[in-house]
Amino acid sequence: MGCLGLAMAFGSGCESPFLESTAVKLPKIKLPSVTPKVPADGTLIVYIGTYTRRDSEGIYGFRMDLKTGGLESLGLMAKADNPSFLAINEENDMLYSVNEVGNYEGKKTGSVSSYLINPGTGELEHLNTHESGGAGPCHLTVDATGRNVLVANYGGGSVAVLPVGESGELKAPSSVQQHKGSSINLRRQQEPHAHSINMGPANKYAFAADLGTDQVLVYRLDSKKGKLTPASPAYASTAKGAGPRHFAFHPSGRFAYVINELHCTVTAFKYRAGELTERQTISTLDVPVQLGFSTAEVQVHPTGRFLYGSNRGHDSIVVFSIDEASGRLNRLQVQSTLGTTPRNFGIDPTGNYLIAANQNSDNLVVFRIDSESGKLSPTGVEVECPTPVCVKFMQID
């Protein structure tokens, strides 16, 4: 079944390819800095996660020139099965990838793979692959200690923790939390669908957006034991039928944002000590929502001044300004991605460029970010890449 067939079966998101085939001293956390760590004239490696339904074979790489935004293909970096989301640890020496499948070694589960990164070339060396604790893993993150990889299993409706060994290899899941419930969209919300998992600013809480239940579930993470337990309150709700998908914290740690796939909205929250309080919900579009429209990725600019989200079907990136005092959003621009189905995008560490990954037109398009307004403008850089669905950056030595 192709993307069109999946969209008809599951909605416009095309999200289910796996159906085919005491006082405690907390660790010091590195929040995104207003001052870029990467020289503005430096070079980055850009890793692209893909779906391997068509011509793709796995994870691809590009070398990015930060003077021009130019991309030079490095070819296939790692052969893998549906590596649809990637995560890099803080040390920039390990890359982890979901394998978004519904069966792994005869079990109804997907898997997660670990790769050692060559610091000079960006080349990837596969270490191991382990089951993900549920079917269809679609998102993952590494906690600030580097000792745990947390994964969201869309098909299985669960989140899990996989401990990391001394060499970076993955171990069996040490904690699995099965979500429960449903919501009002009978095609997409008959059961839980954990769509993302992110760590909070103190590495104490994890936040899982569940499209199926219209909730952002909150968990405490014991990073030493690799264990998740429900927090109190255990979740924040979105509007019924909204379909929360991806989640992002503001660099200050005071605000957080979830993009709602089915309603094409972003919900802004005030954040304090594990608790999310809704402040605002705003459309990602400057036109009415139509059949076939859905949202996907959401990211905050490194300066904390702007927020970006992707619209599929409308095939655009929305740009919002962020109010410094309240965290509320004001829509500034809706920019075409010059391709179709932008499932993901990435903002480079300098904050100067955004790369849109257009899944169904097999291309990456580079936009310059205006430092004053936050608005996007095409650079003229566009390269081919098969079924691109995730963008991650790494500085090379």
PyMOL commands that set and color helices and strands:
alter all, ss='L'
color gray80, all
select helices_A, chain A and resi 3-10+17-19
alter helices_A, ss='H'
color red, helices_A
select strands_A, chain A and resi 43-50+58-65+71-79+86-88+94-99+111-117+124-131+137-142+148-153+158-163+175-178+194-199+205-210+215-222+227-237+244-249+255-260+265-272+275-283+294-300+306-312+316-322+329-336+342-347+353-358+363-369+376-384+388-395
alter strands_A, ss='S'
color yellow, strands_A
deselect
rebuild
show_as cartoon
